[in-house]
Each structure stands twice: as C-alpha cells, then as structure tokens.
Amino acid sequence: MRDGRVLEVGVSGPKDGTGLVFHHGTPGSILSFDPFIQSTLSRGLRYISYSRPGYANSSRRPGRSIGECSKDVEEILDQIQAHRCYVIGWSGGGPHALACAALLPDRVIAASTIAGVAPYGLGGLDWLGGMGRENIEEFHAALAGEDELKSFLAAAAHGFSGVTPDRIISALGDLVDEVDKAALTDKFATFLVENSRVALENGFWGWFDDDIAFTRDWGFDLSQTRVPVNVWQGAKDRMVPFAHGRWLAEHIPGARPHLLPHQGHLSLAINAFDEILDDLMSTSPT
C-alpha cells in the first residue's frame, strides 16, 4: 500500500471481468468458500477478496474505522486495474461493504449485505437483542473497554485454535439455530475452521479492531448512500439478529430488503448465494 502497509489480496477470474469484492466476516480472512468463488466466476465476474488489516498477513491498522476500508478497497482496485465493481459483505463484512457503497459511488455499481451488522447506538434498534450468549459476552467486553476485550478475545482465539470440523457446532454454542447447524456440512465446517485458523495465525488484532469499530462511529453516513443496496437477512440468525437487517433496510435510501423467515446466519449465505449474486447483478445503478 502507498502508506507502507501490506494487505493480503486474492484475485480470481478474467482480468477484464467486472470485479466482485467480497468482505469477509469477523473473524475472517482472504480465504473464501470455494462454491462462492465458482458461482462468481461462472457469471463472468472477477472475484476479489482481502484480509482486513490485522487479520492473517495483512498489516494492522490500529483504531481503524469502518469507513476507512473504502480507501483500502480503492487502492486494491487501482493496483489490479479494476475500475468498477460490485461489493458483498457477509456478517462483519456487511458494514465494510456499506462503507464502499457510501464512499466510493464512482467505483461501486451495487452492494449486498448478507446478515450484516447495523450501527451501534442509533435509535430504533436493540443492538444486542436476540444475539446468542457468546456474542452478547463479546460485545459487552468491547463496550467495557479495550483491556476487557483483549482478555475476552485472547481466550476466544485460543479456544478456536483447537476446534476441528466435527466440533464446530459445539464450539459455536448458542450462536447457531437448528437451521444453521444443518448448514454445517463437512465441506463448509472445514472451511470455517480453516478460515478462522488463517485469520488468527498472527494474533487476534483484526478481530479486536473490527469489534471496536462496530461499536463506535462508522465514519460515514448511511443516509447519504446513493449506490443501490440489497439487504439479506434471516430471522433464525443468532449471530446478527433479524432486527439488524430490518433496521438497515429502513435506513439506507432505496435499499431492497430480502428478509427471509426460515434462514439463519450460515444457511442464508450457503443456500442463497447464487440468488444473491443474480439479484446484485440485476440491480440497476441510480
């Protein structure tokens, strides 16, 4: 990067294809679920992913806001010579996709959030309501201060380091409804375990910086978004509750809601990714 940092970036597909920037969840990394990549490439798009600062081999950027990711994405697009792109953000990647939609209107064609987090502390949303026990504990730690969050994530990262695919359901605990447990097939469970391992191989700082950024000012105004946004959310989600998607759909100008009663956090992405892609590509810029 121009400021001397290093960002880990992955690019697949035709060099002349329109880009799709995928923003990973929290914690997460450049590693992507192969069926997502193949679905993207089959539509002639160029799949672009990157590890946010502090994850895997990407340099940390302490104190980063959600909005600052747009500068990183813009520079990535410049370096790989991709002028225009779609963006998708899953879970903790949702706010980062929205930042790109709001702050890069000349680069982003349209955006989709999949079970994306809504801003903290704004009216009309009980932010923690409906979350599983583990997430409530995590965000109580984030709100209590940096030292509290460091202690929580040190223990959480250590716990994840020993998780195997056959134990992932148990490790996720209260965060998964029955519909999400059913989505944890061998292939997807293996991906989640490997993704967490890669994300945390150099420490938990990306996770830490994400959590702090979620609970502070995002650094941009959602109400000023002019790029088309599609909001996908499942009612069975215990990681990012249904109310987050509903709030986003109500507060982003022109947002198209896809609020599905029978999907969870994981099942939504697994079962609907092709539909999400097709919907995104059919969205006309305003």
N, C-alpha and C positions, 0 to 999 in steps of 0.2 A: 504494500500500500504506500501511498505518497508520504504518509507520516512515519514510515519505518516499521509499522506493524506487519504481521503476516496473517493472512486469512487462508484457511484451507477451503478450496473450492473444487467442486466436481461438475463436469460438463459432459453430457452425452447427447448424441443425435446430430442431425445435419447442421453444418456451420451456418447455412443460410436460412435455417428454420427459425420461426418466431420463438423467443425464449419463454420458458415457464420457470419462474423462480419459486422453489419450494422452501418455505420456512419451517424448520423442524420444531418439535415440541420441547418441553422442559422436564428433565434434561434431554439433550439430544445432540446430534452431530451430523456431519456430512453424509453419513451412512443412510441410505434410503431403502425402503422396502421395494424389492425388485419389481413386483407387479405394478407399482405406481410408475416406475421408470418406463416399463414396457408399454403401459397404457398411453403414456405421454408420447413416446417415440412413434407409436402406431398411428398417431394423429399428425405426424409430421412436425411436431414441436421439438424444441431443443431443451432438454431437462437440465436445470441449473440448481445446484444445492451448495450450501456452505455451512461450516461450523461457526456459529456466532462467537464473538470474542469471549475467550475464557474456556471454551469447550475444545476438547481434543487437542489439535495442534495449532489452533488459532490464538494469536496473542490476546491477552486480556486487555480490556479497556475499562478500568475501574470507574464506577459512577456513571456508566453509560445510561442514557435514557432510551426508551423505546424508539423515539423518533430518530435518534442518531443512526439507527441501522440503515436508514434510507441513503445516507452518504456512502456507506459501505457497499450497498447494492448498486448504487450508481457507478461507483468506481469498478466494481466487478464487471458490470455490463460494458463499460468502456474498454476494459482490458481484453474481454473476449469478443469485442466488436459486435455486440448485440444491442441495437438501438432501442427496440420496443419489446415489451414482454407482458405476459400475464403473471400474476402472483397468487400463490396459495399459501395459507398459514394454518397449520394444524395445532390445536391446543395452545401452548405457549407461543407458538409461531403466529397465531392469529393476530395479536396486536402489531407484530412486526410487518405482516402483510398489509395491515391497515395503514401503518406509517408510510409505506411505499406508495399506497394508493393516494394518500392525502398530500404527500410531499414531493412525489415525482409524477405529476399529472402528464408531463410530456413523454414519459418513458413507459408508464403502466397503462395497458389497454383496459384491463378489468381485473378485479380481485375477488377471491373467495376465502372465507374463513370456514374451517371445519372444527367445530367445538372450540371456538376461540374465546379467549378471556376478554371480559369487558373491563373498563377502567374502574379503579377502586375509589370509593368515597364520593361518588356522584349520586344525585338524587334518583329515587325510583328503583334502586337495586339493593337487595340484601345480599351483599357480595359473597359471603360465606355460607349463606343459606342453601342447604341441600348438598353441600360437599361431603365427601367421605371423611372419616375421622382423621386419617393421615394428612390430608390436605389442610384441614382446619388447624391441626397442630403445627404444620409447616408455616402457614401464613400468620398464625398467632406469633410464632417466633420471629417472622420477618417484621411484623408490626411492633414487636417488643424492642427491636434494635439489632444492630449488626452482630454484636457478640452472641446474642441469643440464637440468631440464625446460623452463625458459624458452627456453634455447638450442635444444633439440630442437623445440619447438612453433613457434618463430619460423620455423625453416627449413621445417617441415612445412606451416604455414599459407601460407607464400609459394609452396610448390610446388603446393598445391591451388588457389591463386588463378588459375593459368593452365590448369587442366585443363578439357578440353572433353568432351562426352559420348562422342565417338568414341575418346577416350584414357583413359577412366575405368578400363578393365580393366588397362591398363598401369600407371596410377597406383596402383592398389590392390596390384599386385605379388603378393607371397607370401600376401596375406590372403584371396585368393579361390581356392577349389577350382573344378574344371570345372563343377560344378552351379551355383555362384554366378555364374560367367561367363555361363552360359546364361540366367540370370535378368536379366542386364543388357541388357534390350531398350532400344530408343531412348527410349521414354517414361520408363522407370524410371531409365535412365542420366542423362537430362536432369534428372529430379527430384533425384537425388543430387548432381549438380553444382550446381544452383541452391540446394539446401538448405545445402550447405557454404558457398557464397558468402554467403548471408544470415546464416548462423551466425557467420561470421568477419568480417563487414563492419566491425565496430568493435573488432577485435582477437581474440586467442586466449584471453582470460581465462576464458571459460566452460569451454573445453576443459581449460585448466590446472587450474581448480578442481575439475572432475569427476575428473581423473586423481589429484589429491592425495586427494580424498575417497574414491575407490575403495580406495586403499592404506592408509587409516587406519581407525580405529574408525568404524563407520557411525552410531553414536549411538542405536541401538535393538537389541533382542534378537530375532532371528528366531524363537527358540524360543517366544516369547510371542505369536506371531501366532495370532489366533483367527478371522480372516476367511478364507474359502475361497480357496485359491491354486492356479492351474493353471500348471504349468511346461512350456514348449515349448522343445525344443532339438533341433538337427540334428547328426548325427555327422560331417558333412562341413564343419563350421564351423571356420575357421581364425582368426576374429577373437575369438570367445568359445568356447573348446573345449567339446566334449560333456561333459567331466567337470564343468564348472561347473553345467550343468543337472542332472546326476545328483546332485551334492552338494546343490543346493538342494532337490531332490525328497526327499532323505533327511533333511534337517534342518529343514524347515518342517512344523509339525504338520498332518497331514491333507492335505498337498499332493498334487495329482493330476498324475502325470508323463505327458508326451507326448514321449517320446524317440524321434525318428524317424531311422532309419539312413541314409536317402538324401537328406536335406535339409542345406543349408548355412546360412550366416548370412543371406544375402539371399533365397535361394529359399524358405526356411521362411516368411518373412513374406509374400512375394508369392503363393506357392502355397496357403497355408493360412489366410490372414487371415479368410475367411468362416467356416471351420470353427472357428477360434479364437474368433471373436465368438459363434457359436452355442453353443459349449461354455461360454463365460463366462456367457452369459445363462441357461444351463440349470443353472448351479451354484447350489445352494440354500445360503443362509447357515446357519451352525451355530447 
